[in-house]
Amino acid sequence: MEVPINFDDIRPLNNDEVEDAIESLIANPDFERAFRYIKPDVDWKEFSETMRSFKTKEDFKAKLAYEAVMMVANKTTFSLTISGRSRLPEDKQPCTFISNHRDIVLDASFLNVMLYDVGYGMTQVAIGNNLLIRPWIETLVRLNNSFIVKRNVPVRQMLEVSNLLSAYIRHTITETKESIWIAQREGRAKDSDDRTQGSILKMLNMSGDKDILSNLMELNIFPVAISYEFDPCDFLKAKEFQQKRDDPDFVKSQRDDLLSMETGILNNKGRVHFTLTSPINDQLAKLDPNMEKNELIAAIASIIDKQIYKHYRFYPCNYVAYDMLTGTHRFSEHYGLKDKKQFEDYLQGQLDKIVLPNKDEAFLRTKILEMYTNPLKNFLLAENE
């Protein structure tokens, strides 16, 4: 089903636009350079003919996009796994997958290839326009069935932009019957202290014509917990923490965003695991619809957060980081001396990559340790409630 014209600014491409989009991509030298990052020995003429053979977004996603993501996974992860498949709706009922956010590009990409493998189908993906640094990137993501989230808009346009986005998401779930993926917050939680932003839930509610709970239940929210053993961008995130500490007005440049995208895609992530938790409609139905709006939004956010916290997967580095940060041996049974030495060497290697004129290594070390510790802390809090 084609999307109504009023969504043209943000929607993915329609299938009648695929041919022109592919021609523009294969003629673009920047796209060629980017693809050669992943596959240096590609025969461009042969690749171009393969691209031209794709007549629909579904063709493109199931073949080229799938292959590209799996190439990245094979090169940069020890393993890529998913659990909770039995919790997916048997009738492929569309869901709004909401997850914590670790990698700019790969969170949704990895989820999609694994959903495809288990026969559920790929989702549409929300992507911020701040990442569409080049026109060809926008063409590529819209060809890959992504829709655009407009960020950094003037305050007077915020309501209009949010309303349009909300309407598009509801249309996609209820009318075109496609699932979507959206992060639980705008941008990544740099310290891995994952919390659902109330503004995301308020945006999702805007397009409904019932009460908040009914409006959100219609979207069939399904939290997903993402666990990366190693975050290739941890040193970049730590560097940004110091830059913001030293200069409260510091703002990342487009070049910084591009570096984060490249670093996240191309470098080692160790083991990567996704857990499909459960749709939360049963829990939403138990909330009091007469609660004050902000209190109700906070309660819904808490339900999503706890689902994510309880379903993280932990690795020796998380336990080592916790003990290093707290100066305890609380989790020493979860790692050996070799694990500890490996993580200490990894940590120092990441710190050594940070170049700053007034580098505060103690601060930077603490920030990276927090990134690996916070998911474990949140898990412990959720388990004890």
Secondary structure, DSSP 8 states (H G I E B T S, - for coil): ----GGGTTTS---GGGHHHHHHHHHT-HHHHHHHHHH-TT--HHHHHHHHHT--SHHHHIIIIIHHHHHHHHHHHEEEEEEE-GGGS-TT----EEEE----TTHHHHHHHHHHHHTTS---EEEEEGGG--SHHHHHHHHHTTEEEE--S--HHHHHHHHHHHHHHHHHHHHTS---EEEESSSS--TTS-----HHHHHHHHHT-SS-HHHHHHTTTEEEEEEEESS-TTHHHHHHHHHHHHH-TT----HHHHHHHHHHHHHS--EEEEEEE----HHHHTTS-TTS-HHHHHHHHHHHHHHHHHTT----HHHHHHHHHHHT--TTGGG--HHHHHHHHHHHHHHHHT---TT--HHHHHHHHHHHHHHHHHHHHHHHH-
